[in-house]
Every structure is written in structure tokens, then in C-alpha cells.
Amino acid sequence: MARATLGAHAQLMTGAELALSARVDGVTRDEVRELLWDQRALVKGNTIRGTLHLHPADDFALWKSLGSTRWREQRWLDWQELTLADAEYLREAVLAALDEPLTREEIGAAIGGTFGDRIATDSWGHLLAPAGSELCHGPPRGRNVTFVRCDRWVAGWTLSDRDDALRELVRRYLETYGPVRRDELEHWFAFKLPAEALDGLEEVDVEGEHTYVHPGTAFPDAEPAGVRLLSHYDVYVIACHPRGHLIPEQKERIFLRGAGPNPALLVDGRVAGVWSRTLRGKRMEIEVEPFGRLTAEQRHALADDAARVARTYGAEPRLVEK
């Protein structure tokens, strides 16, 4: 499922855990963490748009092959008060230090000097960026993040040609989230696509919008149905376009001043409310605010999904509808 959705957004680890539990029956937080840190079947790292995602281990190099070279640009170097030679040195020094998972403080100690001090104290990890295409997360130590070289952590690690990787990921996006306009796809990738990126695709009209699909794509007659509680940064909300169809009202509750997406109540494929959760011992209080009136059937489905959210963390649900 992490492969099919093009990664589970993991800026908040709970968001990734709930994204997977919403799509795979019975998945718990402990199972996700076992796949990450024990089996290494999932890998956590900065990929699409430079944000944290969980990907299958055998997919991770494909995503890293899009690796940003922003750290070579003069604007970034000036921002970090570095020369290009400094950035190149940092890349090699960080990679040399990371044969095993280390915290930022440990990486800084290994490198030493002013650069080491900056790495150790910068929670954003800006000076790790030159080595970013070769790094993933290791197991956390309490509240401390660790980093490790991908070729030490991921079996069969080999980067692909960037253009080949981009073509493959455009293809996958259209399979999962299409149809899509070029500007919507560029918004999702967070960079301009080369002119040939959409070659071979079919252009179709969707309510007056020129969008792209794989040639011969057939659209089902069935309407989306069901109720789902989607957590912070769920990939369905991030990747679905146009946003006006996805979020027909109160969009500011989901994307507040550009931040988000916040937790969303999904009814029949569209955002129809917001929700929050609070864990109190063994009980999880789930407060839901629909934007409109729910039917009896939808309220029953909502109760079932609230129970799913609580089960992910081994808790009992208490549903409160505002």
C-alpha cells in the first residue's frame, strides 16, 4: 500500500501509521514500526518535495534518484554561508561518518569544528542536505532522530538515472491519482517538469479542464462511497486534484494559510469535515465535526472507522460528534 499510494507521508509518524491503517485492515502502530526498524521492509527518509515519507525498501532508491541539487545553487550556499567547496566537503564528511545510525549530535562530534557544531545544534539539519540523496532515517533514540547511509541500511541500494526515475514516477502518479493537469503534477513534485515528461499520455477533457491520463484509461461508473478519518498530511488529500472537487467547502479548515492538510473526514470520496484525537490512557477520544448532516448509515460507518483509529494504538474509542 505504501508503494501504491506513492509513499506514506511521515512528517508526523502518527500520520503515516494512520494512513496505512486506513488502507490495510488491522494494521497497528507496532507492526509499522517493526517493518521499519526490525525488518527494514519500509524505509523512512526525505523524498518527494523534500518531506519525510515511508516507502518500500525496494522503491526507496527510485525516489532518491530524483535527489535535489539545490545545495549546489549559489542562493542556498549564500543562505547557509557556505562555499561550494564547503558543501562538497560536508557531503563527503557526513557520508564517511554514517556507517551506522547516528544522531545529529553524534554526526557533529564526528566531523568536529564549526561545521560539526552547526550540525549538532541545527534541528532542521540544513548542513546534511549535500549528502541528502544518500541518507535515510535509522531507528529513533527516544526523541532523537538518527541518520544512516542508504547503502548501509537498504538492501540492493542503487540509484537510477534521474530522467528514467521521473518517467516512472509520473506513470505511477497517473495510475493512482490521475487524471491530472501539468500544473497540478508540478505542484505535487514541487518542480517544473521537462517538456517531454508527459509525452505519450492522452489528453482528456474533465469538466472543461485539459488533463492527462494513460492512453485508453477507462473511468468506472461507480460512485465513491464510505466514510474515512484521514490523519494529518494524508497522501489522498495532498495528491488529489482539483482541490475544489475534493474539498467543496471550508477548504481553510484543511489547508490553514497553506499549512496542512489537517485531519479530514472523508465521506463518499470528498472532504466533509474535520476531526481530532486525544489519547487518555487506554481510551482514545475522537472528536468529529462534519460540515453537514450525516445520515444514519454514515454515522454508523464513522463509528466503525473511529474504532479502527483507536485500534491502531491499542486503545478503546470514544466518539464525540460536534
LINGIQUI-V733949 format. One record per residue. N is the residue number from 1. PHI is phi in radians with two decimals (* if undefined). PSI is psi in whole degrees, -180 to 180 (NA if undefined). BURIAL is b if it has 16 or more other C-alpha atoms within 10 Angstrom, else e. Layout:
BEGIN
N & PHI & PSI & BURIAL
N & PHI & PSI & BURIAL
END
This chain:
BEGIN
1 & * & -36 & e
2 & -1.07 & -35 & b
3 & -1.23 & -47 & b
4 & -1.12 & -34 & e
5 & -1.55 & 4 & b
6 & 1.14 & 39 & b
7 & 1.78 & 150 & b
8 & -1.81 & 118 & b
9 & -1.07 & 128 & b
10 & -2.24 & 27 & b
11 & -0.99 & -41 & b
12 & -1.88 & 122 & e
13 & -1.07 & -34 & b
14 & -1.09 & -33 & b
15 & -1.09 & -43 & b
16 & -1.15 & -41 & b
17 & -1.10 & -43 & b
18 & -1.29 & -30 & b
19 & -1.09 & -41 & b
20 & -1.27 & -39 & b
21 & -1.21 & -25 & b
22 & -1.25 & -15 & b
23 & -2.10 & -16 & e
24 & -2.22 & 116 & e
25 & -0.99 & 130 & e
26 & 1.44 & 2 & e
27 & -1.20 & 137 & b
28 & -2.03 & 164 & b
29 & -1.00 & -43 & b
30 & -1.11 & -37 & e
31 & -1.17 & -40 & e
32 & -1.08 & -44 & b
33 & -1.21 & -33 & b
34 & -1.14 & -43 & e
35 & -1.09 & -33 & e
36 & -1.33 & -56 & b
37 & -1.71 & -24 & b
38 & -1.72 & -56 & e
39 & -1.45 & -24 & e
40 & 1.02 & 28 & b
41 & -1.34 & -26 & b
42 & -1.93 & 151 & b
43 & -2.28 & 140 & b
44 & -1.91 & 131 & b
45 & -3.05 & 173 & b
46 & -1.38 & 119 & b
47 & -2.29 & -107 & b
48 & -1.03 & 131 & b
49 & 1.04 & 17 & e
50 & 1.29 & 13 & e
51 & -1.81 & 161 & e
52 & -1.29 & 131 & b
53 & -2.42 & 158 & b
54 & -1.74 & 131 & b
55 & -2.29 & 154 & b
56 & -1.02 & 144 & b
57 & -0.99 & -38 & b
58 & -1.39 & -1 & b
59 & -1.80 & -16 & b
60 & -1.10 & -40 & b
61 & -1.13 & -33 & b
62 & -1.04 & -45 & b
63 & -1.21 & -40 & b
64 & -1.19 & -20 & b
65 & -1.17 & -17 & b
66 & -1.37 & -1 & b
67 & -0.54 & 133 & b
68 & -1.27 & 139 & b
69 & -1.90 & 22 & e
70 & -0.98 & -31 & e
71 & -1.14 & -14 & b
72 & -1.53 & -13 & b
73 & -1.34 & 144 & e
74 & -1.07 & -35 & e
75 & -1.08 & -43 & e
76 & -1.21 & -42 & e
77 & -1.06 & -43 & b
78 & -1.12 & -40 & e
79 & -1.04 & -41 & e
80 & -1.61 & 3 & e
81 & 0.98 & 50 & e
82 & -2.18 & 157 & e
83 & -1.67 & 166 & e
84 & -1.08 & -36 & e
85 & -1.10 & -39 & e
86 & -1.06 & -46 & e
87 & -1.12 & -41 & b
88 & -1.12 & -40 & e
89 & -1.08 & -45 & e
90 & -1.06 & -41 & b
91 & -1.00 & -51 & b
92 & -1.19 & -39 & e
93 & -1.19 & -42 & b
94 & -1.14 & -46 & b
95 & -1.10 & -37 & b
96 & -1.16 & -29 & e
97 & -1.41 & -21 & b
98 & -1.79 & 54 & b
99 & -1.28 & -20 & e
100 & -2.45 & 163 & e
101 & -1.07 & 131 & b
102 & -2.33 & 150 & b
103 & -1.34 & 168 & b
104 & -1.03 & -41 & b
105 & -1.07 & -40 & b
106 & -1.24 & -37 & b
107 & -1.10 & -45 & b
108 & -1.05 & -42 & b
109 & -1.12 & -37 & b
110 & -1.17 & -35 & b
111 & -1.46 & -41 & b
112 & 1.30 & 177 & e
113 & 1.18 & -165 & e
114 & -1.11 & -42 & e
115 & -1.09 & -42 & e
116 & -1.08 & -41 & b
117 & -1.09 & -41 & b
118 & -1.15 & -41 & b
119 & -1.10 & -42 & b
120 & -1.15 & -30 & b
121 & -1.87 & -5 & e
122 & -1.70 & 105 & e
123 & -1.18 & -18 & e
124 & -1.47 & -16 & e
125 & 1.16 & 36 & e
126 & -1.03 & -39 & e
127 & -1.37 & -2 & b
128 & -1.49 & -11 & b
129 & -0.99 & -41 & b
130 & -1.03 & -28 & b
131 & -1.69 & 4 & b
132 & -1.00 & -35 & b
133 & -1.19 & -12 & b
134 & -1.99 & 9 & b
135 & -2.02 & 150 & b
136 & -2.42 & 178 & b
137 & -1.50 & 143 & b
138 & -1.75 & -177 & b
139 & -1.06 & 136 & b
140 & -1.18 & 152 & e
141 & -2.01 & 94 & e
142 & 1.10 & -121 & e
143 & -1.58 & -2 & e
144 & -1.61 & 130 & e
145 & -1.35 & 145 & b
146 & -2.06 & 156 & b
147 & -2.21 & 152 & b
148 & -2.64 & 154 & b
149 & -1.17 & 136 & b
150 & -1.05 & -38 & b
151 & -1.26 & -10 & b
152 & -1.69 & -16 & b
153 & -1.98 & -33 & b
154 & -1.88 & 122 & b
155 & -1.11 & 138 & e
156 & 1.19 & 30 & e
157 & -1.14 & 118 & b
158 & -2.63 & 123 & e
159 & -1.28 & 150 & b
160 & -1.77 & 167 & e
161 & -1.05 & 135 & e
162 & -1.06 & -44 & e
163 & -1.11 & -40 & e
164 & -1.12 & -42 & e
165 & -1.12 & -41 & b
166 & -1.11 & -44 & b
167 & -1.05 & -42 & e
168 & -1.13 & -40 & e
169 & -1.32 & -32 & b
170 & -1.09 & -44 & b
171 & -1.04 & -45 & b
172 & -1.16 & -39 & b
173 & -1.03 & -46 & b
174 & -1.14 & -34 & b
175 & -1.10 & -39 & e
176 & -1.60 & -43 & e
177 & -2.08 & -3 & b
178 & -1.17 & 165 & b
179 & -1.30 & 161 & b
180 & -2.61 & 145 & b
181 & -1.43 & 159 & b
182 & -1.02 & -46 & b
183 & -1.14 & -33 & e
184 & -1.18 & -40 & b
185 & -1.18 & -40 & b
186 & -1.16 & -35 & e
187 & -1.11 & -40 & e
188 & -1.19 & -44 & b
189 & -1.29 & -26 & b
190 & 1.20 & 31 & e
191 & -2.76 & 159 & e
192 & -1.23 & 135 & e
193 & -1.48 & 146 & b
194 & -1.11 & 157 & e
195 & -0.97 & -34 & e
196 & -1.51 & 1 & e
197 & -1.06 & -29 & e
198 & -1.83 & 13 & b
199 & -1.03 & 140 & e
200 & 1.50 & -4 & e
201 & -1.59 & 162 & e
202 & -1.75 & 133 & e
203 & -1.62 & 128 & b
204 & -2.27 & 153 & b
205 & -1.61 & 124 & e
206 & -2.12 & 101 & e
207 & 0.89 & 46 & e
208 & 1.52 & -3 & e
209 & -1.75 & 135 & e
210 & -1.45 & 110 & e
211 & -2.18 & 170 & b
212 & -2.12 & 145 & b
213 & -2.46 & 169 & b
214 & -1.20 & 142 & b
215 & -0.93 & 134 & e
216 & 1.42 & 8 & e
217 & -1.05 & 131 & e
218 & -1.90 & 135 & e
219 & -1.72 & 131 & e
220 & -1.19 & 151 & e
221 & -1.37 & -24 & e
222 & -1.12 & 142 & e
223 & -1.54 & 146 & e
224 & -1.12 & 146 & e
225 & -2.54 & 156 & e
226 & 2.01 & 174 & e
227 & -2.24 & 133 & b
228 & -2.44 & 142 & b
229 & -1.74 & 108 & b
230 & -1.71 & 135 & b
231 & -1.48 & -175 & b
232 & -0.89 & 139 & b
233 & 1.06 & 25 & b
234 & -1.06 & 137 & b
235 & -1.13 & -27 & b
236 & -1.07 & -43 & b
237 & -1.28 & -37 & b
238 & -1.19 & -42 & e
239 & -1.61 & -20 & b
240 & -1.35 & 135 & b
241 & -2.41 & 159 & b
242 & -1.27 & 149 & e
243 & -1.11 & -29 & e
244 & -1.11 & -31 & e
245 & -1.33 & -39 & e
246 & -1.25 & -42 & b
247 & -2.16 & 82 & b
248 & -1.19 & -18 & e
249 & -2.61 & 155 & e
250 & 0.94 & 45 & e
251 & -1.01 & -32 & b
252 & -1.11 & -20 & e
253 & -1.31 & -22 & b
254 & -1.69 & -45 & b
255 & -2.03 & 88 & b
256 & -1.44 & 109 & e
257 & 0.88 & 40 & e
258 & 1.57 & -17 & e
259 & -1.43 & 159 & e
260 & 2.07 & -167 & b
261 & -1.37 & 144 & b
262 & -1.39 & 167 & b
263 & -0.95 & 132 & b
264 & -2.20 & 139 & b
265 & -1.52 & 120 & b
266 & -1.82 & 125 & b
267 & -2.20 & 119 & b
268 & 0.93 & 43 & e
269 & 1.52 & -9 & b
270 & -2.11 & 154 & b
271 & -1.23 & 127 & b
272 & -2.36 & 20 & b
273 & 2.88 & -179 & b
274 & -2.26 & 165 & b
275 & -2.74 & 166 & b
276 & -2.56 & 165 & b
277 & -2.42 & 147 & b
278 & -2.41 & 122 & e
279 & -1.56 & 121 & e
280 & -2.13 & 93 & e
281 & 1.13 & -121 & e
282 & -1.64 & 5 & e
283 & -2.01 & 134 & e
284 & -1.92 & 118 & b
285 & -1.53 & 121 & b
286 & -2.03 & 111 & b
287 & -1.80 & 123 & b
288 & -2.08 & 133 & b
289 & -2.11 & 94 & b
290 & -1.19 & 150 & b
291 & -1.37 & -17 & e
292 & -2.55 & -177 & e
293 & -1.34 & 133 & e
294 & -1.62 & 148 & e
295 & -1.32 & 167 & e
296 & -1.05 & -40 & e
297 & -1.13 & -41 & e
298 & -1.18 & -37 & b
299 & -1.17 & -36 & e
300 & -1.13 & -44 & e
301 & -1.14 & -36 & b
302 & -1.10 & -43 & b
303 & -1.07 & -40 & b
304 & -1.10 & -41 & e
305 & -1.32 & -32 & b
306 & -1.07 & -39 & b
307 & -1.12 & -37 & b
308 & -1.09 & -44 & b
309 & -1.03 & -47 & b
310 & -1.14 & -41 & b
311 & -1.09 & -31 & b
312 & -0.96 & -29 & b
313 & -2.00 & 18 & b
314 & 1.15 & 31 & e
315 & -2.04 & 166 & b
316 & -1.70 & 137 & b
317 & -1.46 & 148 & b
318 & -2.28 & 106 & b
319 & -1.57 & 129 & b
320 & -2.15 & 120 & e
321 & -1.82 & 122 & e
322 & -1.45 & NA & e
END
